[in-house]
Each structure stands twice: as C-alpha cells, then as structure tokens.
Amino acid sequence: MVARAYTVAFEGVDARLVEVQCAVSPGLPSFSIVGLPDKAVSEAKDRVRSALSSLSIALPSKRITVNLSPADLPKEGSHFDLPIALALLAAIDILPEDSVESTVSLGELSLDGNLVPVIGALPAAMTAAQEERDLICPSLCGAEAAWVDATRVIAPANLNAAIGHISGRSIIEPARPGEVHQTAGSRDLRDVKGQETAKRALEIAAAGRHHLLMVGTPGSGKSMLAARLASILPPLSPMEALETSMIHSLSGLIDEGGISRDRPFREPHHTASVAAIVGGGRGAKPGEISLAHNGVLFMDEFPEYPRTVLETLRQPLETGEVVVARANAHVRYPCKFMLVAAANPCKCGYLTDASRACARVPLCGEDYLGRISGPLMDRFDLRVDLPPVSFLDLDLPASGDTSAQVAERVAGARAVQAARFEDTENMTVNADAEGQILEDIAAPSAEGKDLLVKAADRFGLSARGYHRVLRVSRTIADLAASPTVEKPHVAEALSFRLGPLDT
C-alpha cells in the first residue's frame, strides 16, 4: 500500500505540485528518499525519525521508501519534512489517508517535533488554491499564506497539533492574514536645495516608470534625490503587492506575514556579483532586479559595477523578466522595475569644476563614462546633469514642491495611464507601451513631429531612442493633463534625452 501527501517545489515564483509517496514494505529496516532530492531533503529522514520519536511514535522495522514525484524535478529545501512525516503516518495507519491527501503541506521539523518557518508559503498557498486543497504550514508562516483567501490555511505550531487537526481530534482555526505595512516617508523632496531640473526628471520618471541616469560631481545630491523617490511613488495596487510579495516570500523577506504597499527600493553595492543582481546561485534565487519588481533599483556609482553585471541588465530592461539558466535550473522571474543610476562625471568626480583643473580632461571623463556601453546608455529614458551645489546655497530657504504635492501629480498621471491600458495585457504605464499602441497614444502634433524628426536626424537617435522619446513625451503630456502630445512636451523629453552626455 502506498500513502500520499502533497507539497510543492519552487520554480521561480511558481510552485509546482509534488506528490510525496510513501511505501512501507517487508525487508531489512531502512529509510530512503528518492526523486532527485538535494542534501537538505535527504536529511529529512533523520529529522522525521526524531520528531516522531518525541511523540512516542516508533517507526516499523521494515523498509520505508519515500518517492517525490515527478522524479525528474529537482527537490530543494527543508520544507519537505512535514509532508514526508504526514505521508509516513498515513502509511502506518496513524492518520486517515483521504485527510492527508486533501491537503498541501510544507514545513521544517525540529528534532522535538516543532515546526520551523520556511520560505515560499505565499506561492505554496496559490498552488493549494488552484488544486482546491487546504494548506498546512508552520504557525509563523500562516499570516503570510493567509493572504491567498481562496484556500484555508492551517498553521499548527508543531507536528502533534498537525496530527490532531488532520485526525479531527483537535481542529485548528484557519490563519488570518498579517497586517498591511505602509511606512510614512520622512524624507521630503523639498529637503534638496536647488537641482530643480533633476527634481523634474525624478517626477517624470516616477509618473511613467522611466529609467533615469544622474551624472554629477560628488555631493551634488544624486543619492539624496534617489532616496526621496519613494516618497513620490504611488502605493502598490493589490495585484502588484501580491506579485511583489511572492518574490519576497521566496527570499524570506516578508516580516511576520505582513504585506507592504510600499514600492520596493533596492540599492545594491557596486561590488555585487552577477548572481546577486540578476539572480542565480544555489537554488537559482531571485536577484536584486526581481526583488525590485514594481519598484525602484538604485545603482549608485554606476560605472564602478563590473562590466559583466551592467551588460546583464540590458535584456531585463527591455523585456521586464529574466530567465536564470543554469545547468540544474531554468527559472523565470518578473522584473519590471525602474532603474535609477548615479555616476560621477569622471574618476575624481570634478570634471566640470574649473577650480579643480585636471590634466587628463576630457579623456578622464570619456574613459570613466565609457564603462557604460552605448546599448545600455540607450536604454535610459532620462539623463540629467547635476551641477555642483555651493555651500552658500545650503543656507537658502527650502524651495520647490513638497513630496506630497509631487506625489499627487504622479498619482494623477498614473491614474490616466491605468485607464488607458485597462484593456491591454502586460501594459500598465507608458514605459510598457510599444508597437502600434505606442504610435496611437503618443503620436505628437505636426509641430512636435517635425521637431522630433529634426532632432532624431541631427543627433542620430536610434529606433529605440526615438520610441523612448515618444514614451517620455506621453508621460509629460499626462502630467500636464493634455490629451495630445504637443511640441513643448516633445521638446522637454528631448532635453532630457539629448543632454550634456550627448554633446
């Protein structure tokens, strides 16, 4: 007789159903796990044995075989402990088979039978809902998994409580979702003295999710501006929050089961590896670009990143997803993020400062920014040069709009775009528009068209650059509440596209 339990194996943000088959047959006493398990899964037999022993349950002196089906799918992680234990208990007639088979379970067992929290409870709950089964997970994972309200989530604290619930002796109430976290931003855009052009670029980038490159001398406010970007972005929609939280669940970043409505803001160090930025490593985990999905990826000291890291950004910036292909893994992660990069104009940082004359001008600047390849530079919709700020300017009173005022305009522009792309699949903001849809929504007026054609011919805009100017022009028009793209909108978009970096 073969008893069955169900759990999941993770492939990117997808959780594939795995059938845990357990057979107890005559033969020399042994406990083997087959079905392409990794080291953590293979060690489950010792944790299961000890956990059952703590409940005074002795394993029979027979041959115990556990198969994880499909057998050709790699099984990784310690969350297979609980389903293996439940399948074994059903095989030795301690638990009813039909009750075990009607659930999807995951959780790590400690030696005394307590359930240890594991990653991936939210994607597992999604799969359980699709299979129309209940989910059993550790108590500390219940609040996270309960956000999927299409399935019942049972969150026992230990194996004994799980046995009591499945056998019907002690029913556990379904878990409730955790709290919605939304932090109040303490950083205000008005704190930045001067740099009005950069503030305007930040507003346009936030309104249409456009990629932004800031170049300026040290201390000109690049990092300060980027840190205040979160204060002008609209909160995540419920669907976006669920998408983002599923990725964070796989990385163990969800705190106490709470889902955040704040957009992710990731800022990796410039020494980060390719696997850290794009994804990979053991288990092909999501990288920074996927953790920034629906949010912002801020890369300070942009030219200091290894060239291999920078070049791997090119495809994800275009497609909005990344495929992590390894010898033993091939997974796909979403990564629709806004890239904000900051760079000094040269190695020393004072290329444009006449008072700090450098003997290597202008070659030092060309060499330094030359680390950013042309195809990657072409993917930045907005490029802005930040002049140095005098210490005398720091005593001036604050000027410009507050973050709340800018956020209101950004939210209005995003609302217009949401209505525009309501019936269009995979498009939510102007940065997503392409093909005929882009030509329909961003077609400039006759004067705007004439200006754009002249600029494209004069500066040799690529086809990608031409379309990115159209997207930015449409966003500027949305901020101005204009139904059509006019010449001033195109002119402003060109001023950010053809700035000091192109002259």
HELIX and SHEET records of a PDB file:
HELIX    1   1 LYS A   39  SER A   42  1                                   4    
HELIX    2   2 ALA A   44  SER A   54  1                                  11    
HELIX    3   3 SER A   78  PHE A   80  5                                   3    
HELIX    4   4 ASP A   81  ALA A   91  1                                  11    
HELIX    5   5 GLU A   97  GLU A  101  1                                   5    
HELIX    6   6 ALA A  121  GLN A  130  1                                  10    
HELIX    7   7 SER A  139  ALA A  145  1                                   7    
HELIX    8   8 LEU A  159  SER A  167  1                                   9    
HELIX    9   9 LEU A  189  ASP A  191  5                                   3    
HELIX   10  10 GLU A  196  GLY A  208  1                                  13    
HELIX   11  11 LYS A  222  ALA A  227  1                                   6    
HELIX   12  12 LEU A  229  SER A  231  5                                   3    
HELIX   13  13 PRO A  238  LEU A  250  1                                  13    
HELIX   14  14 VAL A  274  VAL A  278  1                                   5    
HELIX   15  15 GLU A  288  LEU A  291  1                                   4    
HELIX   16  16 PHE A  302  GLU A  304  5                                   3    
HELIX   17  17 ARG A  307  GLU A  311  1                                   5    
HELIX   18  18 ARG A  314  THR A  319  1                                   6    
HELIX   19  19 ALA A  354  ARG A  356  5                                   3    
HELIX   20  20 LEU A  363  LEU A  369  1                                   7    
HELIX   21  21 GLY A  374  MET A  377  1                                   4    
HELIX   22  22 PHE A  391  ASP A  395  5                                   5    
HELIX   23  23 SER A  403  ARG A  420  1                                  18    
HELIX   24  24 ASN A  430  ASP A  432  5                                   3    
HELIX   25  25 GLY A  435  ILE A  441  1                                   7    
HELIX   26  26 ALA A  446  PHE A  459  1                                  14    
HELIX   27  27 ALA A  463  LEU A  479  1                                  17    
HELIX   28  28 LYS A  487  ARG A  497  1                                  11    
HELIX   29  29 PRO A  500  ASP A  502  5                                   3    
SHEET    1   A 4 VAL A   2  GLU A  11  0                                        
SHEET    2   A 4 ASP A  14  SER A  25 -1                                        
SHEET    3   A 4 ARG A  63  SER A  69 -1                                        
SHEET    4   A 4 SER A  30  VAL A  34  1                                        
SHEET    1   B 3 THR A 103  SER A 105  0                                        
SHEET    2   B 3 ASP A 134  ILE A 136  1                                        
SHEET    3   B 3 VAL A 153  ILE A 154  1                                        
SHEET    1   C 2 GLU A 108  LEU A 109  0                                        
SHEET    2   C 2 LEU A 115  VAL A 116 -1                                        
SHEET    1   D 2 VAL A 180  HIS A 181  0                                        
SHEET    2   D 2 ILE A 259  SER A 260  1                                        
SHEET    1   E 5 PHE A 265  ARG A 266  0                                        
SHEET    2   E 5 VAL A 296  MET A 299  1                                        
SHEET    3   E 5 MET A 338  ALA A 343  1                                        
SHEET    4   E 5 LEU A 212  GLY A 216  1                                        
SHEET    5   E 5 LEU A 382  LEU A 386  1                                        
SHEET    1   F 2 GLY A 279  GLY A 280  0                                        
SHEET    2   F 2 LYS A 285  PRO A 286 -1                                        
SHEET    1   G 2 GLU A 321  ARG A 326  0                                        
SHEET    2   G 2 ALA A 329  PRO A 334 -1                                        
END                                                                             
